[in-house]
Amino acid sequence: MKTLLVLLAVMVTAVLAAMPLAHAQNYGDVTSTLQNGTWTTPVNKQVQIVADVTNGLDRDQPFAYIVQVLDNNGVVVQLSWLTGTLTAGQSLSPSQSWTPTTPGNYTAEIFVWSGITNPDALSAPLVMKISVT
């Protein structure tokens, strides 16, 4: 079991036009744990879902960073996004926050698309399991 201190933050590395990798990091005074691929975090504590996104192309690339959180029944309990443009070789660490108010099992799905109205995937989607206690 891996224990990290503070606020749970998912770190996603998405190199545009390449496969992303994921890892997690915490900040603050909340203790979250990662066991068997599932993060456990306390109810009513803010969760930051962060990505390290790098434009590996030789041109500017517009993007949308989209995070949806689903409950155990597959119902979307939060959907948020931000948009921007990365110049060639530029990196950015966008973040979306979520404060779970009910204990249970959740799934965060992370997408990097060409835009909100253009669902052309720039990287494979990522899935993060979260248990809220």
C-alpha positions as CSV (number, residue, x, y, z in Angstrom):
1,M,0.0,0.0,0.0
2,K,1.3,3.5,-0.9
3,T,0.4,6.3,1.4
4,L,0.8,10.0,0.4
5,L,0.0,13.0,2.6
6,V,-2.4,15.7,1.7
7,L,-5.0,16.5,-1.0
8,L,-5.4,13.8,-3.6
9,A,-4.3,14.9,-7.1
10,V,-4.2,12.7,-10.1
11,M,-1.3,13.4,-12.4
12,V,-1.8,12.5,-16.0
13,T,0.9,12.8,-18.6
14,A,-0.7,13.3,-22.0
15,V,1.7,13.9,-24.9
16,L,-0.6,15.1,-27.6
17,A,-0.7,12.5,-30.4
18,A,0.8,9.9,-28.0
19,M,-0.3,7.6,-25.2
20,P,-0.7,9.1,-21.8
21,L,0.6,7.7,-18.5
22,A,-0.9,8.3,-15.0
23,H,0.3,8.6,-11.4
24,A,-1.0,10.3,-8.3
25,Q,0.3,12.8,-5.8
26,N,-1.3,14.4,-2.7
27,Y,-1.0,17.9,-1.1
28,G,-2.0,19.4,2.3
29,D,-3.0,17.6,5.5
30,V,-5.4,14.9,4.2
31,T,-4.2,11.3,4.0
32,S,-5.2,9.4,0.9
33,T,-4.0,5.9,0.0
34,L,-3.5,4.0,-3.2
35,Q,-4.2,0.3,-3.0
36,N,-4.9,-2.2,-5.9
37,G,-5.3,0.7,-8.3
38,T,-8.0,2.6,-6.2
39,W,-7.5,5.8,-4.4
40,T,-9.2,6.2,-1.0
41,T,-9.9,9.7,0.1
42,P,-12.2,11.3,2.8
43,V,-15.6,12.7,2.1
44,N,-15.9,16.5,1.9
45,K,-12.3,16.9,0.9
46,Q,-11.3,18.5,-2.4
47,V,-9.8,16.3,-5.0
48,Q,-7.6,17.8,-7.8
49,I,-7.5,15.9,-11.0
50,V,-4.3,17.3,-12.7
51,A,-2.7,16.5,-16.0
52,D,0.8,17.2,-17.4
53,V,0.0,17.8,-21.1
54,T,2.8,18.3,-23.6
55,N,2.4,19.2,-27.3
56,G,4.8,16.8,-29.0
57,L,3.8,18.2,-32.4
58,D,5.7,20.8,-34.5
59,R,2.7,23.1,-34.6
60,D,0.2,24.8,-32.3
61,Q,-2.5,22.4,-30.9
62,P,-5.8,23.5,-29.5
63,F,-7.1,21.2,-26.8
64,A,-9.9,20.5,-24.3
65,Y,-9.0,18.9,-21.0
66,I,-12.2,17.1,-19.9
67,V,-12.9,15.3,-16.6
68,Q,-16.1,13.5,-15.7
69,V,-16.7,11.8,-12.4
70,L,-19.2,8.9,-12.3
71,D,-20.8,7.3,-9.3
72,N,-21.0,3.5,-8.7
73,N,-24.1,3.4,-11.0
74,G,-22.4,5.1,-13.9
75,V,-24.2,8.4,-13.3
76,V,-22.1,11.5,-14.1
77,V,-21.9,13.5,-10.8
78,Q,-19.5,16.1,-12.2
79,L,-18.4,17.2,-15.6
80,S,-15.8,19.9,-16.1
81,W,-13.4,21.1,-18.7
82,L,-11.0,23.8,-19.7
83,T,-9.7,24.7,-23.2
84,G,-6.5,26.2,-24.5
85,T,-3.8,26.0,-27.1
86,L,-0.3,24.7,-26.7
87,T,2.5,25.9,-28.9
88,A,5.0,23.3,-30.3
89,G,6.9,21.6,-27.4
90,Q,4.9,23.5,-24.8
91,S,3.7,21.8,-21.6
92,L,0.9,22.6,-19.2
93,S,-0.6,21.1,-16.0
94,P,-4.4,21.7,-16.2
95,S,-6.5,20.9,-13.1
96,Q,-10.1,20.3,-12.4
97,S,-11.3,20.0,-8.8
98,W,-14.1,17.8,-7.3
99,T,-15.3,17.7,-3.7
100,P,-17.1,14.3,-3.0
101,T,-20.0,14.8,-0.6
102,T,-21.2,11.2,-0.4
103,P,-19.2,8.1,0.5
104,G,-19.0,5.5,-2.2
105,N,-17.0,4.3,-5.2
106,Y,-16.4,6.7,-8.1
107,T,-14.6,6.7,-11.4
108,A,-12.8,9.8,-12.8
109,E,-12.5,9.7,-16.6
110,I,-10.0,12.1,-18.2
111,F,-10.0,13.0,-21.8
112,V,-7.8,15.3,-23.9
113,W,-9.6,16.3,-27.1
114,S,-9.0,18.8,-29.9
115,G,-11.9,20.9,-28.5
116,I,-15.2,20.7,-26.7
117,T,-17.1,20.7,-30.0
118,N,-14.5,18.6,-31.7
119,P,-14.2,15.2,-29.9
120,D,-11.1,14.2,-31.8
121,A,-9.0,12.4,-29.1
122,L,-5.4,13.7,-28.8
123,S,-4.6,10.9,-26.4
124,A,-6.2,7.8,-25.0
125,P,-8.7,8.4,-22.2
126,L,-7.6,7.6,-18.6
127,V,-9.6,6.1,-15.8
128,M,-9.0,6.6,-12.1
129,K,-10.9,4.6,-9.4
130,I,-11.7,6.6,-6.2
131,S,-13.2,5.3,-3.0
132,V,-14.7,8.0,-0.8
133,T,-14.9,7.2,2.9
